[in-house]
Amino acid sequence: MKQPGGSAPYRPDIDGLRCIAILVVILFHIGLPSIGGGFVGVDVFFAISGYLIGSHVYRETRSGTFSLRRFYERRAKRILPAFFFVIFTLYVLGCLLLSSTELKRFAAQALAAIASCSNLYFWLREGYFAPKADTNLLLMTWSLGVEEQFYVFFPLLMMLLKRLSPRRLLACLGVLSFLSFLLSAVGVVHYPTATFYLLPTRAWEIGLGCILGIFEVEVPQSSLFRKQGYRTDLLAFGALVGLIGSCVLYSKATPFPGVAALLPVGAALALIRTRESRINSWILSAKPLVWIGLVSYSWYLWHWPLLSLARISTGGPLSIRTGCLLALGGLLLSVFSYFAIEKPFRRTKRTGPRFLAAYGFACLLFAVPATLLFASRGWPSRFPQVVSIEAAAAVGSLDPCLAGYGESHPITSPICMPPHMDKPVIALMGDSHASALAYELRSKSNASGWIFDDLTKSSCSQLGTVTRAMLSYPDHAGQCAAYNKAALDYVVNDSNIRTVILAGFWSAPFPLQKGYGYVHVGEATLANANQNWSNFESGLSGTVRRLRAHHKEVIIATDVPRFSVDPLIVTVGGAIPLRSHLQRILAVDAAQLGSESEQSAISPEDRHAIEIITKIAGSNGAHVLDLTHELCNGQSCRYTSNEASLYVDQQHLSSNGARMALQNAKLF
């Protein structure tokens, strides 16, 4: 047995592994199609962190030299200086580039990041893969929150268990990690967003790293692999293939972390373990990889805000070329940050309670601007015109009747299902695209003496016995089916409901994405593309026939145009001087702002859906409501009118947009 104590020698191969981790994360974030699972780089960082810090804490607790104060001093020196530099820069850029709504959101994120609870903030606000997630300037700090929360509890646990034998200690940590893994495997099915962000379902990834680190303190590497070099090489090669394979084969649709995270985490730990392999000594220890690994923390901090600010400025996705240039700019900033900020602070000899208190004071100091910006609602007096644009778009944008993920029944509050009082009722059924029409339909209904029922659920078009499967939300198909049954039963059994509008993002799973599709209730597998269209047609046709059999007037709305840019962000950007300049620099054609070609805005899949809708309506006595008619002229489709955005994002109408789309609709 190797006696605990002392510090481990520097391992360049671990910095090489960091290089691979940061590269796949960045390539994923810039949108390289072949790296659909590049987000697993964060899991590699978790495993590395657990290995290094776990072994260090174990050595010191075993030798009796561990100090919580010194531990947090080291963490502060490692994490905070570069982080403060990024936050300060973003305060300045945010005031110059962001609208009041965006700046207020950034201020909230900054406060959460400073408090090491970004993961909690983003769990409560939105998912990592949500449509507008790439405009959150500090989204990358969620992983720092997980790590810092882990290192609040881990040293205390090690102090509590320090009297246990190494075998029993490893057994305890193994049990805790296994329980965390089980929670992750179950949670990714039922609570995917919480499972992605929260410590209890991520702790096993860091915990396994800690277990390996502690094991290696007790069992020297050479005693296992000195005479088995080929096995070490084979294991290292397999681990590298597994790590790269997860980056290539995984995608946003992959339920994650859960069981899927075992591959990248296991691969990372295997590469850490096989330090004497040729993979480690020839590839991972190569100087270019080691050099990038050394600056990987700063690069991780810098790359995302630069990409996010560019996406905010353009209002749309960035080209791979632009993304690479921005990532390179982030690398240059990270090199400066590493040599000018990280290294000097790490090497400082200052220690003690006052030194740690100074870092605490710095946290409070950096929280002051965020607090002021949040309290002032994003400093709206900077850009008064932008305030008007955002206020107009916000009207009616949050439909209280839109049932979210995880809900299986319609929301029955009085605003969603008012008392009918023997008045004629018009009911809206569909997903969030339908919900975007609710505010204007409610207004039109009230003006015409009708009652309006709002029966909408996210990502759940009303297709009767056909539901929408989403691999990233495994429970969604069943919940959507239950919701649609309850909503449809309610509508057909209420004689006051005279007219039903069916609207939605009909072409959402087309072209067929991995893990998404229309399936019949109870089907376990996703259909191919042809069957997917057939399921859509049979589901919509069955719904219309059932409604018509109960003497309902049925109106099927086509979907609205969708744009390559976010109309609201582009409209806002045009009213902010510096941002409008960036729009032009980043290749947004000012002459095209406000509209997009009809060929681009209405996809071939949308046109095919319109053909199916028209056929179903004609054969069942229903009507078609063309929502594109007022927005498109045969050549282009517009997303602004009189300096107001007709959309709240790339695909959902604002109240102004719904008013325009419905202005000539005959509904009553």
DAGI-V73810 format. One record per residue. RES is the residue in one letter. PHI is phi in degrees with one decimal (999 if undefined). BURIAL is b if it has 9 or more other C-alpha atoms within 8 Angstrom, else e. Layout:
RES/PHI/BURIAL, RES/PHI/BURIAL
This chain:
M/999/e, K/-82.8/e, Q/-76.0/e, P/-62.8/b, G/128.5/e, G/79.0/e, S/-122.0/e, A/-76.5/e, P/-68.7/e, Y/-65.4/e, R/-119.8/e, P/-64.1/b, D/-64.7/b, I/-71.4/b, D/-65.9/b, G/-63.9/b, L/-66.5/b, R/-59.6/b, C/-60.0/b, I/-60.6/b, A/-61.7/b, I/-71.0/b, L/-65.2/b, V/-70.0/b, V/-62.1/b, I/-68.1/b, L/-62.6/b, F/-66.1/b, H/-70.0/b, I/-84.9/b, G/92.5/b, L/-65.1/b, P/-59.3/e, S/-77.4/e, I/-116.1/b, G/-67.8/b, G/-113.1/b, G/-61.5/b, F/-62.6/b, V/-68.0/b, G/-56.8/b, V/-64.3/b, D/-67.0/b, V/-64.3/b, F/-60.4/b, F/-59.2/b, A/-63.2/b, I/-62.9/b, S/-60.1/b, G/-61.1/b, Y/-62.9/b, L/-71.7/b, I/-76.0/b, G/-60.9/b, S/-66.6/b, H/-65.8/b, V/-63.3/b, Y/-62.9/b, R/-57.5/b, E/-73.4/b, T/-68.4/b, R/-68.9/b, S/-88.2/b, G/77.9/e, T/-106.8/e, F/-73.7/b, S/-137.3/e, L/-59.9/e, R/-60.8/b, R/-65.0/b, F/-61.0/b, Y/-74.0/b, E/-61.8/b, R/-62.3/b, R/-63.6/b, A/-63.7/b, K/-61.6/b, R/-75.8/b, I/-99.0/e, L/-76.7/b, P/-56.7/b, A/-64.9/b, F/-62.3/b, F/-62.3/b, F/-62.0/b, V/-64.8/b, I/-61.2/b, F/-59.3/b, T/-61.2/e, L/-70.6/b, Y/-58.2/b, V/-66.6/e, L/-64.6/b, G/-62.4/b, C/-67.5/e, L/-88.4/e, L/-116.1/b, L/-98.2/b, S/-71.8/b, S/-63.5/b, T/-64.6/b, E/-66.7/b, L/-69.9/b, K/-64.7/b, R/-64.4/b, F/-62.8/b, A/-60.6/b, A/-63.9/b, Q/-64.3/b, A/-63.7/b, L/-61.8/b, A/-64.8/b, A/-66.9/b, I/-63.6/b, A/-86.0/e, S/58.5/b, C/-134.7/b, S/-58.8/b, N/-61.3/b, L/-68.2/b, Y/-61.1/b, F/-72.5/b, W/-62.0/b, L/-75.6/e, R/-96.3/e, E/-169.0/b, G/-80.0/b, Y/-62.9/e, F/-102.7/e, A/-64.7/e, P/-53.4/e, K/-100.5/e, A/-61.2/b, D/-75.5/b, T/-103.2/b, N/-86.4/b, L/-60.7/b, L/-115.3/b, L/-59.4/b, M/-64.1/b, T/-78.8/b, W/-60.0/b, S/-70.2/b, L/-64.9/b, G/-60.7/b, V/-60.0/b, E/-62.3/b, E/-64.8/b, Q/-66.1/b, F/-60.9/b, Y/-82.8/e, V/-78.0/e, F/-92.5/e, F/-62.6/e, P/-60.8/b, L/-65.0/e, L/-64.1/e, M/-66.0/b, M/-67.3/e, L/-68.5/e, L/-101.9/e, K/-66.1/b, R/-83.2/e, L/-72.5/e, S/-67.0/e, P/-53.5/e, R/-63.8/e, R/-70.5/e, L/-62.2/b, L/-62.3/b, A/-63.9/e, C/-62.2/e, L/-64.8/b, G/-64.1/b, V/-64.4/e, L/-62.4/b, S/-66.4/b, F/-64.4/b, L/-63.6/e, S/-63.0/b, F/-64.1/b, L/-59.5/b, L/-61.2/b, S/-66.9/b, A/-64.3/b, V/-78.6/b, G/-64.3/b, V/-66.4/b, V/-82.5/b, H/-100.4/b, Y/-135.1/e, P/-61.2/b, T/-68.3/b, A/-61.9/b, T/-64.2/b, F/-67.0/b, Y/-98.6/b, L/-92.5/b, L/-59.3/b, P/-56.5/b, T/-97.5/b, R/-113.4/b, A/-59.8/b, W/-62.7/b, E/-67.2/b, I/-73.2/b, G/-61.4/b, L/-64.1/b, G/-62.6/b, C/-61.2/b, I/-61.7/b, L/-64.1/b, G/-61.1/b, I/-67.6/b, F/-59.7/b, E/-70.6/b, V/-63.8/b, E/-86.9/b, V/-121.4/b, P/-56.7/b, Q/-56.8/e, S/-64.3/e, S/-69.7/e, L/-100.4/e, F/-118.3/b, R/-60.5/e, K/-103.0/e, Q/-132.4/e, G/-60.0/b, Y/-65.7/e, R/-68.5/e, T/-63.2/b, D/-61.7/b, L/-64.5/e, L/-64.2/b, A/-65.0/b, F/-64.0/b, G/-61.3/b, A/-65.0/b, L/-64.9/b, V/-62.6/e, G/-63.5/b, L/-65.0/b, I/-65.6/e, G/-59.9/e, S/-65.4/b, C/-66.7/b, V/-86.8/b, L/-86.2/b, Y/-77.9/b, S/-150.6/e, K/-61.0/b, A/-81.3/b, T/-70.3/b, P/-59.9/b, F/-148.8/b, P/-81.1/b, G/53.4/b, V/-61.4/b, A/-60.3/b, A/-75.0/b, L/-60.7/e, L/-65.6/b, P/-66.0/b, V/-66.8/b, G/-62.3/b, A/-63.8/b, A/-62.6/b, L/-66.0/b, A/-64.5/b, L/-67.2/b, I/-65.4/b, R/-69.8/e, T/-91.6/b, R/-62.3/b, E/-91.8/e, S/-74.0/b, R/-68.5/e, I/-59.0/b, N/-71.4/b, S/-81.2/b, W/-95.9/e, I/-97.9/b, L/-67.3/b, S/-94.0/b, A/-63.2/b, K/-57.8/e, P/-61.0/e, L/-68.9/b, V/-62.8/b, W/-62.5/b, I/-66.4/b, G/-60.4/b, L/-63.5/b, V/-101.2/b, S/-63.7/b, Y/-64.2/e, S/-64.4/b, W/-64.4/b, Y/-60.5/b, L/-68.2/b, W/-87.3/b, H/-63.8/b, W/-67.5/b, P/-58.7/b, L/-65.1/b, L/-63.8/b, S/-65.8/b, L/-62.6/b, A/-65.9/b, R/-68.2/b, I/-64.5/b, S/-68.8/b, T/-86.7/b, G/78.9/b, G/-154.4/b, P/-67.8/e, L/-96.0/b, S/-68.7/e, I/-58.8/b, R/-61.8/e, T/-63.2/b, G/-60.7/b, C/-65.6/b, L/-63.6/e, L/-67.0/b, A/-64.0/b, L/-64.1/e, G/-60.9/b, G/-63.9/b, L/-65.0/b, L/-62.7/e, L/-63.5/b, S/-69.0/b, V/-64.1/b, F/-60.6/b, S/-61.6/b, Y/-64.6/b, F/-81.0/b, A/-92.1/e, I/-124.4/b, E/-60.3/b, K/-62.4/b, P/-58.6/b, F/-71.5/b, R/-67.2/b, R/-86.3/e, T/-60.8/e, K/-89.1/e, R/-67.5/e, T/-144.3/b, G/105.1/e, P/-57.1/e, R/-65.4/e, F/-65.7/b, L/-66.4/b, A/-64.3/e, A/-63.3/e, Y/-67.1/b, G/-63.4/e, F/-64.7/e, A/-61.9/e, C/-60.6/b, L/-63.9/e, L/-64.1/e, F/-73.1/b, A/-79.5/b, V/-61.6/e, P/-59.0/b, A/-63.0/b, T/-63.8/b, L/-65.6/e, L/-66.7/b, F/-67.8/b, A/-65.0/e, S/-87.1/e, R/61.3/b, G/85.2/b, W/54.2/b, P/-65.9/b, S/-67.5/e, R/-63.6/e, F/-135.2/b, P/-58.0/e, Q/-63.8/e, V/-65.4/b, V/-58.7/b, S/-64.8/e, I/-62.7/b, E/-69.4/b, A/-64.4/e, A/-65.0/b, A/-70.9/b, A/-76.1/b, V/-61.5/b, G/72.2/b, S/-76.7/b, L/-104.2/e, D/-81.2/b, P/-68.4/e, C/-98.1/b, L/-77.5/b, A/-68.8/b, G/-89.5/e, Y/-61.3/e, G/95.7/e, E/-96.4/e, S/-119.7/b, H/-136.8/b, P/-60.6/b, I/-80.2/b, T/-105.3/e, S/-64.2/e, P/-57.8/e, I/-74.5/e, C/-88.4/b, M/-131.8/b, P/-67.6/b, P/-57.0/e, H/-80.3/b, M/49.4/e, D/58.9/e, K/-94.6/b, P/-67.3/b, V/-124.3/b, I/-114.2/b, A/-113.8/b, L/-105.2/b, M/-130.1/b, G/154.7/b, D/-103.0/b, S/-68.3/b, H/-67.1/b, A/-68.0/b, S/-58.6/b, A/-63.5/b, L/-89.4/b, A/-62.1/b, Y/-60.1/b, E/-71.4/b, L/-65.3/b, R/-63.2/b, S/-63.7/e, K/-64.1/e, S/-64.0/b, N/-61.6/b, A/-68.1/e, S/-98.1/e, G/82.0/e, W/-104.3/b, I/-97.0/b, F/-115.5/b, D/-105.3/b, D/-112.4/b, L/-122.7/b, T/-127.3/b, K/-143.4/b, S/-57.4/b, S/53.6/e, C/-145.9/b, S/-68.0/b, Q/-78.9/b, L/-123.2/b, G/62.0/b, T/-83.6/b, V/-109.8/b, T/-127.2/b, R/-104.3/b, A/-90.6/b, M/-137.9/b, L/-59.0/b, S/-73.7/b, Y/-130.4/b, P/-57.6/b, D/-82.4/b, H/-64.5/b, A/-57.8/b, G/-67.8/b, Q/-66.8/b, C/-64.2/b, A/-61.7/b, A/-65.4/b, Y/-61.5/b, N/-63.1/b, K/-63.5/b, A/-63.3/b, A/-67.0/b, L/-68.5/b, D/-60.4/e, Y/-61.7/e, V/-67.7/b, V/-69.5/b, N/-92.3/e, D/-108.0/e, S/-70.4/e, N/-72.3/b, I/-77.2/b, R/-93.1/b, T/-126.2/b, V/-125.0/b, I/-104.6/b, L/-103.6/b, A/-140.0/b, G/171.8/b, F/-85.2/b, W/-60.8/b, S/-94.3/b, A/-51.2/e, P/-88.8/b, F/-112.9/b, P/-61.5/e, L/-54.0/b, Q/-91.3/e, K/-61.2/e, G/92.6/b, Y/-129.1/b, G/168.0/b, Y/-90.1/b, V/-133.6/b, H/-72.5/b, V/-55.3/b, G/96.8/e, E/-70.6/e, A/-94.6/e, T/-114.5/e, L/-83.0/b, A/-80.9/b, N/-78.3/e, A/-60.2/b, N/-64.1/e, Q/-66.7/e, N/-60.9/b, W/-63.8/b, S/-62.4/e, N/-64.1/b, F/-60.0/b, E/-64.7/b, S/-67.8/b, G/-67.0/b, L/-67.0/b, S/-62.2/b, G/-63.5/b, T/-63.6/b, V/-63.7/b, R/-61.7/b, R/-65.8/b, L/-64.5/b, R/-66.6/b, A/-64.5/e, H/-102.1/e, H/64.5/e, K/-93.6/b, E/-76.5/b, V/-115.3/b, I/-120.6/b, I/-102.8/b, A/-89.7/b, T/-71.0/b, D/-77.5/b, V/-86.0/b, P/-60.8/b, R/-124.2/e, F/-115.9/b, S/-75.8/b, V/-117.3/b, D/-87.0/b, P/-55.6/b, L/-66.3/b, I/-63.8/b, V/-65.9/b, T/-63.4/b, V/-62.1/b, G/-60.9/b, G/-66.0/b, A/-98.8/b, I/-113.4/b, P/-50.9/e, L/-64.5/e, R/-68.1/b, S/-65.2/b, H/-66.0/e, L/-64.2/b, Q/-56.9/b, R/-71.5/b, I/-63.1/e, L/-88.6/b, A/76.2/e, V/-88.6/b, D/-74.6/e, A/-60.0/e, A/-67.9/e, Q/-96.5/e, L/-61.9/b, G/105.9/b, S/-156.2/b, E/-148.1/b, S/-60.2/b, E/-62.9/b, Q/-61.2/e, S/-79.4/b, A/-77.3/b, I/-117.5/b, S/-75.5/e, P/-57.4/e, E/-65.7/b, D/-63.4/b, R/-65.6/b, H/-66.5/e, A/-62.0/b, I/-62.7/b, E/-61.3/e, I/-66.0/b, I/-59.9/b, T/-62.5/b, K/-64.2/e, I/-64.1/b, A/-62.3/b, G/-64.1/b, S/-88.1/e, N/-125.8/b, G/71.7/e, A/-98.7/b, H/-118.0/b, V/-106.2/b, L/-106.5/b, D/-85.2/e, L/-77.7/b, T/-86.4/b, H/-59.0/e, E/-83.7/b, L/-100.6/b, C/-124.2/b, N/-120.6/e, G/98.1/e, Q/-117.3/e, S/-141.1/b, C/-122.2/b, R/-100.7/b, Y/-127.0/b, T/-132.3/b, S/-153.1/b, N/52.9/e, E/64.2/e, A/-110.9/b, S/-79.9/b, L/-88.5/b, Y/-132.8/b, V/-100.9/b, D/-158.0/b, Q/-70.6/b, Q/-140.2/b, H/-110.4/b, L/-66.3/b, S/-83.0/b, S/-62.4/b, N/-63.7/b, G/-66.0/b, A/-64.3/b, R/-61.3/b, M/-68.1/b, A/-64.5/b, L/-101.4/b, Q/-61.8/e, N/-112.8/e, A/-74.3/e, K/-99.1/e, L/-110.4/e, F/-119.5/e
